[in-house]
Amino acid sequence: MKEGVSMKIGVICDDYWHPGSVVEAGLAPLKETGLEFSIMKDATNFAIEKMQEYPVIIFSKSNHVSATNREKWMTSEIQQAFVEYIETGGSLLVIHSGIAGYGEEKVFTNLIGSTFLQHPEQCPVTIQPLKKHPITAEVENFIEKDEHYFVDIISEDVDVFMITTSKHGAQVGGYTRHQGKGKIAVLTPGHNQEVWLHPNYQKMLKNAIEWCGGY
């Protein structure tokens, strides 16, 4: 974060395929920059009215109640709550599994601007910034083993700043969009802890949080 600035961030994570411990470990180093993370893993504890407490929500959770409960949790009411949160000035940083499993939740996928298609078996993935952007500041290309997400961009107003490439081809790996008074940023890499803890991904996470938070 900028010197002297602190921010409390909501974090929604943990599903059957993506343990919340990876997200926690990946965010832990950023606490030294003044960030405070309020982590929710079990969606039965999700409270719509608490969303407004956070200027930024990090969303890295497929459509499971928790890692041990694979029932869907994203109801129509919750989808609309995310829309209202964004349109009234909140910001959403969607990472990896946050785009997966929501193909039938059209309100939510329209909000984040993409739908998850599939991923091949884990393989080396190159994370490559495309242009100068606040989220890619001081971020260089790097390679880590990851799930290479294939996505369908469904919003015409996305600003793509990063691609991911592997032996399976190239895909959009990072983009932003605006809706109402709020912002959405999406990063598709992040299945493995090694990706989250890579120095360049740490820079990208910090930059993305600051962009979302308006710093």
Long-range contacts (C-beta under 8 A, 24 or more apart in sequence): 1-33, 1-34, 1-35, 1-206, 1-209, 1-210, 1-215, 2-210, 2-215, 4-34, 5-34, 5-215, 6-34, 6-35, 6-36, 7-34, 7-35, 7-36, 7-55, 7-56, 7-209, 7-213, 8-36, 8-37, 8-38, 8-53, 8-54, 8-55, 9-35, 9-36, 9-37, 9-38, 9-54, 9-55, 9-56, 9-57, 9-58, 9-209, 10-38, 10-40, 10-50, 10-51, 10-53, 10-54, 10-56, 10-57, 10-58, 11-37, 11-38, 11-39, 11-40, 11-57, 11-58, 11-60, 12-40, 12-43, 12-46, 12-57, 12-58, 12-59, 12-60, 12-61, 12-98, 13-39, 13-40, 13-41, 13-58, 13-59, 13-60, 13-61, 14-41, 14-42, 14-61, 14-66, 14-67, 15-61, 15-62, 15-63, 15-64, 15-66, 15-67, 15-70, 15-97, 15-101, 16-62, 16-64, 16-67, 16-68, 16-70, 17-62, 17-97, 17-100, 18-60, 18-61, 18-62, 18-96, 18-97, 18-191, 19-67, 20-61, 20-67, 22-190, 22-191, 22-192, 22-193, 22-196, 23-58, 23-60, 23-95, 23-196, 25-193, 25-196, 25-197, 26-190, 26-193, 26-195, 26-196, 26-197, 26-201, 26-205, 27-58, 27-196, 27-205, 29-197, 29-202, 30-202, 30-205, 30-206, 30-209, 33-206, 35-209, 41-66, 41-67, 42-66, 42-69, 43-73, 44-69, 44-73, 46-73, 46-78, 48-77, 48-78, 48-81, 51-81, 51-82, 51-85, 51-90, 52-85, 52-88, 52-90, 54-90, 55-90, 55-91, 55-212, 55-213, 55-214, 56-90, 56-91, 56-92, 56-93, 56-209, 56-212, 56-213, 57-85, 57-90, 57-91, 57-92, 57-93, 58-93, 58-95, 58-209, 59-92, 59-93, 59-94, 59-95, 59-98, 60-94, 60-95, 60-96, 60-97, 60-98, 60-190, 61-97, 61-98, 62-97, 62-98, 62-100, 62-101, 62-102, 63-100, 63-101, 63-102, 63-105, 64-101, 72-101, 74-102, 74-105, 74-108, 76-107, 79-105, 79-107, 79-108, 79-111, 80-107, 82-107, 82-108, 82-111, 83-107, 83-111, 83-179, 85-182, 86-111, 86-179, 86-180, 86-181, 86-182, 86-183, 86-184, 87-179, 87-180, 87-181, 87-182, 88-180, 88-181, 88-182, 89-180, 89-181, 89-182, 90-182, 91-182, 91-183, 91-184, 91-185, 91-212, 91-213, 91-214, 92-182, 92-183, 92-184, 92-185, 92-212, 93-185, 93-186, 93-187, 93-208, 93-209, 93-212, 94-184, 94-185, 94-186, 94-187, 95-186, 95-187, 95-190, 96-147, 96-149, 96-187, 96-188, 96-189, 96-190, 96-191, 97-190, 97-191, 98-186, 99-149, 99-151, 99-186, 99-188, 100-149, 109-154, 110-154, 110-155, 111-179, 111-184, 112-184, 112-186, 113-153, 113-154, 113-155, 113-157, 113-158, 113-175, 113-177, 113-184, 113-186, 114-151, 114-152, 114-153, 114-154, 114-155, 114-158, 114-172, 114-175, 114-186, 115-151, 115-152, 115-154, 116-149, 116-150, 116-151, 117-150, 117-151, 117-152, 118-150, 119-147, 119-148, 119-149, 119-150, 120-148, 120-166, 120-168, 122-146, 122-147, 122-148, 122-191, 122-192, 123-148, 123-166, 123-167, 123-168, 124-166, 124-167, 125-164, 125-165, 125-166, 125-189, 126-164, 126-165, 126-166, 127-162, 127-164, 127-173, 127-189, 127-195, 127-200, 127-201, 128-162, 128-163, 128-164, 128-165, 128-173, 129-161, 129-162, 129-174, 130-160, 130-161, 130-162, 130-163, 131-161, 133-159, 133-161, 133-176, 134-207, 134-210, 134-211, 135-161, 135-162, 135-174, 135-176, 135-185, 135-204, 135-207, 135-208, 135-211, 136-161, 136-162, 136-174, 136-204, 136-207, 137-203, 137-207, 138-203, 138-207, 139-200, 139-203, 139-204, 139-207, 140-200, 141-200, 142-198, 142-200, 142-201, 144-189, 144-192, 144-194, 144-195, 144-198, 144-201, 145-192, 145-194, 146-189, 146-190, 146-191, 146-192, 146-195, 147-191, 149-173, 149-188, 149-189, 151-188, 162-187, 164-188, 164-189, 174-204, 176-211, 183-211, 183-212, 185-211, 185-212
